[in-house]
């Protein structure tokens, strides 16, 4: 089972999401905890790959960006609409 930690940024963004998206994110997070590479999540490594940052789908529009801290520990860094997350400066 994956243990999830969150950044302050992630927590603030999550709190400001529509309730329906929060519910979807919670459900997908449960899937993620069991298997972060479950096909339903469409998990992918983001570019530039050297930063080792990943994302998975909450739904067709929303993504969660995360980083593996250890094999069974991850840090959720950002949640948002896919049009915005790829402009997010997560690499600093």
PDB file as gemmi writes it, atoms N, CA and C in Angstrom:
CRYST1    1.000    1.000    1.000  90.00  90.00  90.00 P 1                      
ATOM      1  N   UNK A   1       0.846  -1.184   0.000  1.00  0.00           N  
ATOM      2  CA  UNK A   1       0.000   0.000   0.000  1.00  0.00           C  
ATOM      3  C   UNK A   1       0.889   1.245   0.000  1.00  0.00           C  
ATOM      4  N   UNK A   2       0.583   2.160  -0.869  1.00  0.00           N  
ATOM      5  CA  UNK A   2       1.342   3.405  -1.005  1.00  0.00           C  
ATOM      6  C   UNK A   2       0.915   4.387   0.086  1.00  0.00           C  
ATOM      7  N   UNK A   3       1.899   5.014   0.717  1.00  0.00           N  
ATOM      8  CA  UNK A   3       1.628   6.075   1.687  1.00  0.00           C  
ATOM      9  C   UNK A   3       1.786   7.415   0.967  1.00  0.00           C  
ATOM     10  N   UNK A   4       0.799   8.295   1.144  1.00  0.00           N  
ATOM     11  CA  UNK A   4       0.772   9.562   0.416  1.00  0.00           C  
ATOM     12  C   UNK A   4       0.996  10.739   1.355  1.00  0.00           C  
ATOM     13  N   UNK A   5       1.900  11.606   0.955  1.00  0.00           N  
ATOM     14  CA  UNK A   5       2.140  12.876   1.629  1.00  0.00           C  
ATOM     15  C   UNK A   5       1.724  13.974   0.659  1.00  0.00           C  
ATOM     16  N   UNK A   6       1.366  15.134   1.169  1.00  0.00           N  
ATOM     17  CA  UNK A   6       0.930  16.238   0.302  1.00  0.00           C  
ATOM     18  C   UNK A   6       1.683  17.510   0.646  1.00  0.00           C  
ATOM     19  N   UNK A   7       1.841  18.354  -0.374  1.00  0.00           N  
ATOM     20  CA  UNK A   7       2.432  19.672  -0.151  1.00  0.00           C  
ATOM     21  C   UNK A   7       1.331  20.636   0.275  1.00  0.00           C  
ATOM     22  N   UNK A   8       1.739  21.743   0.814  1.00  0.00           N  
ATOM     23  CA  UNK A   8       0.793  22.798   1.178  1.00  0.00           C  
ATOM     24  C   UNK A   8       0.059  23.302  -0.069  1.00  0.00           C  
ATOM     25  N   UNK A   9       0.776  23.397  -1.165  1.00  0.00           N  
ATOM     26  CA  UNK A   9       0.167  23.826  -2.435  1.00  0.00           C  
ATOM     27  C   UNK A   9      -0.931  22.853  -2.844  1.00  0.00           C  
ATOM     28  N   UNK A  10      -0.640  21.556  -2.797  1.00  0.00           N  
ATOM     29  CA  UNK A  10      -1.641  20.556  -3.153  1.00  0.00           C  
ATOM     30  C   UNK A  10      -2.877  20.699  -2.263  1.00  0.00           C  
ATOM     31  N   UNK A  11      -2.671  20.825  -0.974  1.00  0.00           N  
ATOM     32  CA  UNK A  11      -3.795  20.930  -0.029  1.00  0.00           C  
ATOM     33  C   UNK A  11      -4.681  22.137  -0.336  1.00  0.00           C  
ATOM     34  N   UNK A  12      -4.063  23.261  -0.634  1.00  0.00           N  
ATOM     35  CA  UNK A  12      -4.832  24.482  -0.951  1.00  0.00           C  
ATOM     36  C   UNK A  12      -5.618  24.312  -2.249  1.00  0.00           C  
ATOM     37  N   UNK A  13      -4.951  23.772  -3.264  1.00  0.00           N  
ATOM     38  CA  UNK A  13      -5.622  23.571  -4.550  1.00  0.00           C  
ATOM     39  C   UNK A  13      -6.778  22.587  -4.418  1.00  0.00           C  
ATOM     40  N   UNK A  14      -6.555  21.506  -3.686  1.00  0.00           N  
ATOM     41  CA  UNK A  14      -7.604  20.501  -3.478  1.00  0.00           C  
ATOM     42  C   UNK A  14      -8.812  21.124  -2.781  1.00  0.00           C  
ATOM     43  N   UNK A  15      -8.560  21.924  -1.751  1.00  0.00           N  
ATOM     44  CA  UNK A  15      -9.642  22.554  -0.990  1.00  0.00           C  
ATOM     45  C   UNK A  15     -10.492  23.487  -1.847  1.00  0.00           C  
ATOM     46  N   UNK A  16      -9.885  24.057  -2.880  1.00  0.00           N  
ATOM     47  CA  UNK A  16     -10.598  25.003  -3.743  1.00  0.00           C  
ATOM     48  C   UNK A  16     -11.283  24.347  -4.944  1.00  0.00           C  
ATOM     49  N   UNK A  17     -11.123  23.041  -5.105  1.00  0.00           N  
ATOM     50  CA  UNK A  17     -11.766  22.343  -6.212  1.00  0.00           C  
ATOM     51  C   UNK A  17     -13.263  22.176  -5.950  1.00  0.00           C  
ATOM     52  N   UNK A  18     -14.010  22.049  -7.041  1.00  0.00           N  
ATOM     53  CA  UNK A  18     -15.424  21.704  -6.954  1.00  0.00           C  
ATOM     54  C   UNK A  18     -15.548  20.376  -6.198  1.00  0.00           C  
ATOM     55  N   UNK A  19     -16.586  20.246  -5.395  1.00  0.00           N  
ATOM     56  CA  UNK A  19     -16.799  19.050  -4.578  1.00  0.00           C  
ATOM     57  C   UNK A  19     -16.808  17.771  -5.423  1.00  0.00           C  
ATOM     58  N   UNK A  20     -17.389  17.820  -6.616  1.00  0.00           N  
ATOM     59  CA  UNK A  20     -17.432  16.636  -7.487  1.00  0.00           C  
ATOM     60  C   UNK A  20     -16.029  16.177  -7.875  1.00  0.00           C  
ATOM     61  N   UNK A  21     -15.142  17.132  -8.144  1.00  0.00           N  
ATOM     62  CA  UNK A  21     -13.763  16.794  -8.501  1.00  0.00           C  
ATOM     63  C   UNK A  21     -13.034  16.248  -7.269  1.00  0.00           C  
ATOM     64  N   UNK A  22     -13.296  16.806  -6.099  1.00  0.00           N  
ATOM     65  CA  UNK A  22     -12.685  16.296  -4.869  1.00  0.00           C  
ATOM     66  C   UNK A  22     -13.062  14.828  -4.651  1.00  0.00           C  
ATOM     67  N   UNK A  23     -14.317  14.503  -4.885  1.00  0.00           N  
ATOM     68  CA  UNK A  23     -14.785  13.121  -4.708  1.00  0.00           C  
ATOM     69  C   UNK A  23     -14.099  12.191  -5.712  1.00  0.00           C  
ATOM     70  N   UNK A  24     -14.027  12.634  -6.978  1.00  0.00           N  
ATOM     71  CA  UNK A  24     -13.334  11.830  -7.994  1.00  0.00           C  
ATOM     72  C   UNK A  24     -11.868  11.632  -7.621  1.00  0.00           C  
ATOM     73  N   UNK A  25     -11.224  12.703  -7.145  1.00  0.00           N  
ATOM     74  CA  UNK A  25      -9.809  12.622  -6.767  1.00  0.00           C  
ATOM     75  C   UNK A  25      -9.617  11.648  -5.610  1.00  0.00           C  
ATOM     76  N   UNK A  26     -10.522  11.667  -4.650  1.00  0.00           N  
ATOM     77  CA  UNK A  26     -10.424  10.748  -3.511  1.00  0.00           C  
ATOM     78  C   UNK A  26     -10.568   9.299  -3.971  1.00  0.00           C  
ATOM     79  N   UNK A  27     -11.488   9.052  -4.888  1.00  0.00           N  
ATOM     80  CA  UNK A  27     -11.677   7.688  -5.403  1.00  0.00           C  
ATOM     81  C   UNK A  27     -10.457   7.217  -6.179  1.00  0.00           C  
ATOM     82  N   UNK A  28      -9.911   8.082  -7.028  1.00  0.00           N  
ATOM     83  CA  UNK A  28      -8.731   7.702  -7.804  1.00  0.00           C  
ATOM     84  C   UNK A  28      -7.506   7.533  -6.896  1.00  0.00           C  
ATOM     85  N   UNK A  29      -7.444   8.313  -5.820  1.00  0.00           N  
ATOM     86  CA  UNK A  29      -6.350   8.171  -4.868  1.00  0.00           C  
ATOM     87  C   UNK A  29      -6.384   6.803  -4.206  1.00  0.00           C  
ATOM     88  N   UNK A  30      -7.565   6.291  -3.932  1.00  0.00           N  
ATOM     89  CA  UNK A  30      -7.686   4.948  -3.355  1.00  0.00           C  
ATOM     90  C   UNK A  30      -7.169   3.888  -4.327  1.00  0.00           C  
ATOM     91  N   UNK A  31      -7.491   4.056  -5.609  1.00  0.00           N  
ATOM     92  CA  UNK A  31      -6.959   3.144  -6.634  1.00  0.00           C  
ATOM     93  C   UNK A  31      -5.431   3.254  -6.651  1.00  0.00           C  
ATOM     94  N   UNK A  32      -4.932   4.481  -6.634  1.00  0.00           N  
ATOM     95  CA  UNK A  32      -3.503   4.762  -6.665  1.00  0.00           C  
ATOM     96  C   UNK A  32      -2.771   4.084  -5.510  1.00  0.00           C  
ATOM     97  N   UNK A  33      -3.359   4.141  -4.326  1.00  0.00           N  
ATOM     98  CA  UNK A  33      -2.725   3.530  -3.145  1.00  0.00           C  
ATOM     99  C   UNK A  33      -2.494   2.033  -3.350  1.00  0.00           C  
ATOM    100  N   UNK A  34      -3.411   1.384  -4.023  1.00  0.00           N  
ATOM    101  CA  UNK A  34      -3.273  -0.046  -4.287  1.00  0.00           C  
ATOM    102  C   UNK A  34      -2.299  -0.361  -5.403  1.00  0.00           C  
ATOM    103  N   UNK A  35      -2.282   0.493  -6.437  1.00  0.00           N  
ATOM    104  CA  UNK A  35      -1.396   0.291  -7.581  1.00  0.00           C  
ATOM    105  C   UNK A  35      -1.277   1.601  -8.353  1.00  0.00           C  
ATOM    106  N   UNK A  36      -0.163   2.332  -8.176  1.00  0.00           N  
ATOM    107  CA  UNK A  36      -0.027   3.626  -8.846  1.00  0.00           C  
ATOM    108  C   UNK A  36       0.033   3.537 -10.374  1.00  0.00           C  
ATOM    109  N   UNK A  37       0.155   2.307 -10.898  1.00  0.00           N  
ATOM    110  CA  UNK A  37       0.201   2.137 -12.344  1.00  0.00           C  
ATOM    111  C   UNK A  37      -1.017   1.389 -12.873  1.00  0.00           C  
ATOM    112  N   UNK A  38      -2.097   1.400 -12.109  1.00  0.00           N  
ATOM    113  CA  UNK A  38      -3.358   0.828 -12.573  1.00  0.00           C  
ATOM    114  C   UNK A  38      -3.749   1.543 -13.865  1.00  0.00           C  
ATOM    115  N   UNK A  39      -4.196   0.783 -14.856  1.00  0.00           N  
ATOM    116  CA  UNK A  39      -4.524   1.368 -16.176  1.00  0.00           C  
ATOM    117  C   UNK A  39      -5.561   2.480 -16.096  1.00  0.00           C  
ATOM    118  N   UNK A  40      -6.470   2.401 -15.155  1.00  0.00           N  
ATOM    119  CA  UNK A  40      -7.526   3.412 -15.052  1.00  0.00           C  
ATOM    120  C   UNK A  40      -6.960   4.797 -14.748  1.00  0.00           C  
ATOM    121  N   UNK A  41      -5.752   4.851 -14.176  1.00  0.00           N  
ATOM    122  CA  UNK A  41      -5.138   6.124 -13.794  1.00  0.00           C  
ATOM    123  C   UNK A  41      -4.381   6.805 -14.933  1.00  0.00           C  
ATOM    124  N   UNK A  42      -3.974   6.037 -15.933  1.00  0.00           N  
ATOM    125  CA  UNK A  42      -3.167   6.578 -17.044  1.00  0.00           C  
ATOM    126  C   UNK A  42      -1.923   7.308 -16.521  1.00  0.00           C  
ATOM    127  N   UNK A  43      -1.233   6.695 -15.582  1.00  0.00           N  
ATOM    128  CA  UNK A  43      -0.043   7.289 -14.972  1.00  0.00           C  
ATOM    129  C   UNK A  43       1.049   7.460 -16.030  1.00  0.00           C  
ATOM    130  N   UNK A  44       1.698   8.626 -15.994  1.00  0.00           N  
ATOM    131  CA  UNK A  44       2.777   8.884 -16.943  1.00  0.00           C  
ATOM    132  C   UNK A  44       3.846   9.766 -16.321  1.00  0.00           C  
ATOM    133  N   UNK A  45       5.064   9.574 -16.787  1.00  0.00           N  
ATOM    134  CA  UNK A  45       6.186  10.389 -16.341  1.00  0.00           C  
ATOM    135  C   UNK A  45       6.193  11.674 -17.154  1.00  0.00           C  
ATOM    136  N   UNK A  46       6.376  12.800 -16.464  1.00  0.00           N  
ATOM    137  CA  UNK A  46       6.357  14.095 -17.137  1.00  0.00           C  
ATOM    138  C   UNK A  46       7.755  14.498 -17.593  1.00  0.00           C  
ATOM    139  N   UNK A  47       7.801  15.372 -18.571  1.00  0.00           N  
ATOM    140  CA  UNK A  47       9.062  15.908 -19.091  1.00  0.00           C  
ATOM    141  C   UNK A  47       9.400  17.192 -18.346  1.00  0.00           C  
ATOM    142  N   UNK A  48      10.649  17.515 -18.142  1.00  0.00           N  
ATOM    143  CA  UNK A  48      11.794  16.686 -18.464  1.00  0.00           C  
ATOM    144  C   UNK A  48      11.914  15.519 -17.481  1.00  0.00           C  
ATOM    145  N   UNK A  49      12.186  14.363 -18.019  1.00  0.00           N  
ATOM    146  CA  UNK A  49      12.183  13.119 -17.246  1.00  0.00           C  
ATOM    147  C   UNK A  49      13.224  13.091 -16.130  1.00  0.00           C  
ATOM    148  N   UNK A  50      14.259  13.894 -16.239  1.00  0.00           N  
ATOM    149  CA  UNK A  50      15.314  13.885 -15.221  1.00  0.00           C  
ATOM    150  C   UNK A  50      14.801  14.313 -13.846  1.00  0.00           C  
ATOM    151  N   UNK A  51      13.649  15.003 -13.793  1.00  0.00           N  
ATOM    152  CA  UNK A  51      13.101  15.443 -12.516  1.00  0.00           C  
ATOM    153  C   UNK A  51      12.261  14.374 -11.839  1.00  0.00           C  
ATOM    154  N   UNK A  52      11.999  13.284 -12.548  1.00  0.00           N  
ATOM    155  CA  UNK A  52      11.306  12.136 -11.970  1.00  0.00           C  
ATOM    156  C   UNK A  52       9.943  12.512 -11.375  1.00  0.00           C  
ATOM    157  N   UNK A  53       9.177  13.307 -12.106  1.00  0.00           N  
ATOM    158  CA  UNK A  53       7.845  13.746 -11.685  1.00  0.00           C  
ATOM    159  C   UNK A  53       6.814  13.050 -12.565  1.00  0.00           C  
ATOM    160  N   UNK A  54       5.728  12.610 -11.944  1.00  0.00           N  
ATOM    161  CA  UNK A  54       4.693  11.826 -12.602  1.00  0.00           C  
ATOM    162  C   UNK A  54       3.337  12.490 -12.447  1.00  0.00           C  
ATOM    163  N   UNK A  55       2.359  12.015 -13.216  1.00  0.00           N  
ATOM    164  CA  UNK A  55       0.979  12.453 -13.016  1.00  0.00           C  
ATOM    165  C   UNK A  55       0.033  11.298 -13.293  1.00  0.00           C  
ATOM    166  N   UNK A  56      -1.183  11.426 -12.749  1.00  0.00           N  
ATOM    167  CA  UNK A  56      -2.245  10.484 -13.101  1.00  0.00           C  
ATOM    168  C   UNK A  56      -3.549  11.246 -13.238  1.00  0.00           C  
ATOM    169  N   UNK A  57      -4.495  10.633 -13.952  1.00  0.00           N  
ATOM    170  CA  UNK A  57      -5.769  11.278 -14.245  1.00  0.00           C  
ATOM    171  C   UNK A  57      -6.783  11.106 -13.127  1.00  0.00           C  
ATOM    172  N   UNK A  58      -7.378  12.224 -12.739  1.00  0.00           N  
ATOM    173  CA  UNK A  58      -8.537  12.197 -11.851  1.00  0.00           C  
ATOM    174  C   UNK A  58      -9.766  11.945 -12.716  1.00  0.00           C  
ATOM    175  N   UNK A  59      -9.815  12.657 -13.833  1.00  0.00           N  
ATOM    176  CA  UNK A  59     -10.829  12.444 -14.875  1.00  0.00           C  
ATOM    177  C   UNK A  59     -10.257  12.966 -16.181  1.00  0.00           C  
ATOM    178  N   UNK A  60     -11.086  13.160 -17.172  1.00  0.00           N  
ATOM    179  CA  UNK A  60     -10.582  13.594 -18.477  1.00  0.00           C  
ATOM    180  C   UNK A  60      -9.875  14.950 -18.414  1.00  0.00           C  
ATOM    181  N   UNK A  61     -10.243  15.792 -17.448  1.00  0.00           N  
ATOM    182  CA  UNK A  61      -9.676  17.137 -17.375  1.00  0.00           C  
ATOM    183  C   UNK A  61      -8.671  17.377 -16.254  1.00  0.00           C  
ATOM    184  N   UNK A  62      -8.775  16.654 -15.168  1.00  0.00           N  
ATOM    185  CA  UNK A  62      -7.962  16.942 -13.983  1.00  0.00           C  
ATOM    186  C   UNK A  62      -6.868  15.905 -13.765  1.00  0.00           C  
ATOM    187  N   UNK A  63      -5.714  16.394 -13.262  1.00  0.00           N  
ATOM    188  CA  UNK A  63      -4.557  15.545 -13.015  1.00  0.00           C  
ATOM    189  C   UNK A  63      -3.990  15.814 -11.620  1.00  0.00           C  
ATOM    190  N   UNK A  64      -3.330  14.800 -11.095  1.00  0.00           N  
ATOM    191  CA  UNK A  64      -2.542  14.952  -9.872  1.00  0.00           C  
ATOM    192  C   UNK A  64      -1.088  14.722 -10.254  1.00  0.00           C  
ATOM    193  N   UNK A  65      -0.226  15.669  -9.878  1.00  0.00           N  
ATOM    194  CA  UNK A  65       1.208  15.553 -10.110  1.00  0.00           C  
ATOM    195  C   UNK A  65       1.841  15.066  -8.815  1.00  0.00           C  
ATOM    196  N   UNK A  66       2.731  14.082  -8.952  1.00  0.00           N  
ATOM    197  CA  UNK A  66       3.354  13.517  -7.762  1.00  0.00           C  
ATOM    198  C   UNK A  66       4.792  13.100  -8.050  1.00  0.00           C  
ATOM    199  N   UNK A  67       5.487  12.797  -6.973  1.00  0.00           N  
ATOM    200  CA  UNK A  67       6.869  12.331  -7.066  1.00  0.00           C  
ATOM    201  C   UNK A  67       7.038  11.172  -6.089  1.00  0.00           C  
ATOM    202  N   UNK A  68       7.722  10.117  -6.529  1.00  0.00           N  
ATOM    203  CA  UNK A  68       8.042   9.018  -5.628  1.00  0.00           C  
ATOM    204  C   UNK A  68       9.150   9.461  -4.680  1.00  0.00           C  
ATOM    205  N   UNK A  69       8.901   9.321  -3.379  1.00  0.00           N  
ATOM    206  CA  UNK A  69       9.928   9.600  -2.377  1.00  0.00           C  
ATOM    207  C   UNK A  69      10.719   8.335  -2.082  1.00  0.00           C  
ATOM    208  N   UNK A  70       9.991   7.248  -2.009  1.00  0.00           N  
ATOM    209  CA  UNK A  70      10.538   5.911  -1.834  1.00  0.00           C  
ATOM    210  C   UNK A  70       9.621   4.979  -2.606  1.00  0.00           C  
ATOM    211  N   UNK A  71       9.934   3.697  -2.589  1.00  0.00           N  
ATOM    212  CA  UNK A  71       9.121   2.733  -3.344  1.00  0.00           C  
ATOM    213  C   UNK A  71       7.649   2.782  -2.955  1.00  0.00           C  
ATOM    214  N   UNK A  72       7.375   2.970  -1.666  1.00  0.00           N  
ATOM    215  CA  UNK A  72       5.997   2.939  -1.171  1.00  0.00           C  
ATOM    216  C   UNK A  72       5.527   4.271  -0.585  1.00  0.00           C  
ATOM    217  N   UNK A  73       6.252   5.351  -0.896  1.00  0.00           N  
ATOM    218  CA  UNK A  73       5.884   6.682  -0.413  1.00  0.00           C  
ATOM    219  C   UNK A  73       5.918   7.672  -1.567  1.00  0.00           C  
ATOM    220  N   UNK A  74       4.860   8.475  -1.676  1.00  0.00           N  
ATOM    221  CA  UNK A  74       4.814   9.493  -2.730  1.00  0.00           C  
ATOM    222  C   UNK A  74       4.401  10.834  -2.150  1.00  0.00           C  
ATOM    223  N   UNK A  75       4.753  11.874  -2.875  1.00  0.00           N  
ATOM    224  CA  UNK A  75       4.390  13.230  -2.516  1.00  0.00           C  
ATOM    225  C   UNK A  75       3.469  13.782  -3.591  1.00  0.00           C  
ATOM    226  N   UNK A  76       2.217  14.066  -3.225  1.00  0.00           N  
ATOM    227  CA  UNK A  76       1.298  14.743  -4.131  1.00  0.00           C  
ATOM    228  C   UNK A  76       1.650  16.222  -4.087  1.00  0.00           C  
ATOM    229  N   UNK A  77       2.017  16.768  -5.256  1.00  0.00           N  
ATOM    230  CA  UNK A  77       2.534  18.127  -5.340  1.00  0.00           C  
ATOM    231  C   UNK A  77       1.515  19.136  -5.852  1.00  0.00           C  
ATOM    232  N   UNK A  78       0.626  18.678  -6.751  1.00  0.00           N  
ATOM    233  CA  UNK A  78      -0.251  19.624  -7.442  1.00  0.00           C  
ATOM    234  C   UNK A  78      -1.462  18.877  -7.970  1.00  0.00           C  
ATOM    235  N   UNK A  79      -2.599  19.547  -7.953  1.00  0.00           N  
ATOM    236  CA  UNK A  79      -3.810  19.017  -8.569  1.00  0.00           C  
ATOM    237  C   UNK A  79      -4.471  20.154  -9.337  1.00  0.00           C  
ATOM    238  N   UNK A  80      -4.916  19.863 -10.540  1.00  0.00           N  
ATOM    239  CA  UNK A  80      -5.563  20.903 -11.315  1.00  0.00           C  
ATOM    240  C   UNK A  80      -5.946  20.438 -12.705  1.00  0.00           C  
ATOM    241  N   UNK A  81      -6.537  21.357 -13.442  1.00  0.00           N  
ATOM    242  CA  UNK A  81      -6.953  21.120 -14.814  1.00  0.00           C  
ATOM    243  C   UNK A  81      -5.707  20.868 -15.664  1.00  0.00           C  
ATOM    244  N   UNK A  82      -5.791  19.901 -16.563  1.00  0.00           N  
ATOM    245  CA  UNK A  82      -4.612  19.542 -17.362  1.00  0.00           C  
ATOM    246  C   UNK A  82      -4.066  20.698 -18.178  1.00  0.00           C  
ATOM    247  N   UNK A  83      -4.901  21.679 -18.532  1.00  0.00           N  
ATOM    248  CA  UNK A  83      -4.411  22.842 -19.278  1.00  0.00           C  
ATOM    249  C   UNK A  83      -3.506  23.718 -18.420  1.00  0.00           C  
ATOM    250  N   UNK A  84      -3.635  23.624 -17.116  1.00  0.00           N  
ATOM    251  CA  UNK A  84      -2.842  24.465 -16.216  1.00  0.00           C  
ATOM    252  C   UNK A  84      -1.657  23.731 -15.601  1.00  0.00           C  
ATOM    253  N   UNK A  85      -1.774  22.445 -15.358  1.00  0.00           N  
ATOM    254  CA  UNK A  85      -0.711  21.771 -14.610  1.00  0.00           C  
ATOM    255  C   UNK A  85       0.596  21.701 -15.376  1.00  0.00           C  
ATOM    256  N   UNK A  86       0.541  21.645 -16.671  1.00  0.00           N  
ATOM    257  CA  UNK A  86       1.773  21.513 -17.426  1.00  0.00           C  
ATOM    258  C   UNK A  86       2.516  22.845 -17.523  1.00  0.00           C  
ATOM    259  N   UNK A  87       1.893  23.914 -17.076  1.00  0.00           N  
ATOM    260  CA  UNK A  87       2.574  25.217 -16.980  1.00  0.00           C  
ATOM    261  C   UNK A  87       3.081  25.462 -15.573  1.00  0.00           C  
ATOM    262  N   UNK A  88       2.695  24.599 -14.640  1.00  0.00           N  
ATOM    263  CA  UNK A  88       3.079  24.745 -13.242  1.00  0.00           C  
ATOM    264  C   UNK A  88       4.569  24.481 -13.082  1.00  0.00           C  
ATOM    265  N   UNK A  89       5.235  25.353 -12.363  1.00  0.00           N  
ATOM    266  CA  UNK A  89       6.682  25.248 -12.213  1.00  0.00           C  
ATOM    267  C   UNK A  89       7.035  24.316 -11.056  1.00  0.00           C  
ATOM    268  N   UNK A  90       6.876  23.021 -11.285  1.00  0.00           N  
ATOM    269  CA  UNK A  90       7.113  22.028 -10.235  1.00  0.00           C  
ATOM    270  C   UNK A  90       8.570  21.644 -10.130  1.00  0.00           C  
ATOM    271  N   UNK A  91       9.377  22.122 -11.010  1.00  0.00           N  
ATOM    272  CA  UNK A  91      10.751  21.641 -11.081  1.00  0.00           C  
ATOM    273  C   UNK A  91      11.748  22.499 -10.312  1.00  0.00           C  
ATOM    274  N   UNK A  92      11.281  23.478  -9.574  1.00  0.00           N  
ATOM    275  CA  UNK A  92      12.205  24.316  -8.794  1.00  0.00           C  
ATOM    276  C   UNK A  92      12.222  23.886  -7.360  1.00  0.00           C  
TER     277      UNK A  92                                                      
END                                                                             
